[in-house]
């Protein structure tokens, strides 16, 4: 079927229902159950497995690295179940200001000259966030002045513009919001 989606940093509950060889629900607990994922580039961490005492076992998978569909599988006493598994895709989470960056092509710009400015928007796990953001560039502090070209959304979590130096002076800081 179609994969489920979870944002990086968020959790999804994973549940296994134990059945006997005839397909009947097992209504007691006590099995050694683990969960794993494979086959894709999406990653995350599983919490400790909880034994419901009624044949159900659950854990929370917290998404981390956004990527392609991974298959979630359950194992009993280290042996993978023969069922098809569950497809899950981790997508980027909310913007993290501490993981997002502003890069400037040159630290010094002559009056009338330009340099590139690139903003990379990331979530708390370092995944680039490809859509849904607006970036505004500013320069603050110092006596130097300049202007920015229109900011271009490159569609991959990066935004680009040019900064043109106008009045020479002490250093100014380029920031993004």
C-alpha positions, -999 to 999 in steps of 0.1 A, spaced: 0 0 0 9 37 2 34 47 28 26 67 59 44 99 65 59 113 97 77 146 102 113 146 114 112 150 152 76 137 155 66 102 165 43 75 151 30 46 171 39 12 157 18 -18 168 22 -55 163 -6 -80 170 7 -115 176 -11 -144 159 -7 -181 159 1 -202 128 -37 -205 120 -40 -167 121 -58 -166 155 -50 -136 178 -28 -145 207 -44 -129 238 -14 -132 262 18 -112 264 54 -123 272 70 -125 238 103 -108 230 94 -83 203 115 -57 185 110 -33 156 134 -23 128 134 -5 95 152 -12 62 152 -6 25 150 32 23 169 62 35 143 75 60 156 69 96 144 72 131 146 58 166 123 33 182 113 37 219 113 6 242 87 -19 231 57 -20 254 40 -54 260 2 -48 262 -2 -82 279 -29 -91 254 -9 -101 223 -2 -65 212 33 -49 213 39 -13 205 67 13 203 70 49 191 92 56 161 105 92 161 115 103 126 149 117 121 165 118 87 141 125 58 144 102 29 128 75 8 103 49 20 117 25 46 99 -7 56 91 -12 93 92 -48 104 86 -66 136 106 -96 150 98 -121 177 129 -134 195 150 -121 167 131 -137 138 114 -113 114 77 -118 108 68 -130 73 42 -102 68 50 -75 42 58 -48 68 47 -12 69 61 15 46 70 48 63 85 80 49 102 106 71 97 141 58 115 173 71 101 188 103 98 223 115 124 250 108 153 250 132 170 284 134 201 269 150 206 244 121 197 268 93 226 288 78 234 320 59 265 318 36 281 347 19 303 344 -12 328 370 0 333 386 34 343 418 18 323 437 -9 335 468 -26 310 496 -31 291 489 -64 301 452 -64 280 422 -55 284 389 -37 261 359 -35 241 351 -3 227 316 2 203 306 30 198 269 37 167 261 58 170 229 79 150 212 106 164 200 140 179 169 124 196 188 96 171 179 68 167 206 42 132 218 41 123 221 4 90 241 6 67 262 27 92 289 38 98 325 30 132 341 36 138 378 42 174 391 42 186 420 63 219 437 71 224 452 106 251 469 126 282 487 113 283 517 90 285 498 57 253 497 37 240 476 8 210 462 -9 197 427 -17 183 415 -50 151 395 -49 154 363 -29 149 332 -51 135 300 -37 155 273 -53 129 246 -44 154 224 -25 156 241 9 180 268 -3 173 305 -11 197 328 -30 201 365 -36 229 390 -43 241 416 -19 254 448 -35 277 470 -15 267 507 -15 285 528 12 318 516 25 323 516 63 326 492 93 313 456 89 276 449 87 260 415 96 238 397 71 209 378 87 179 359 74 144 356 89 
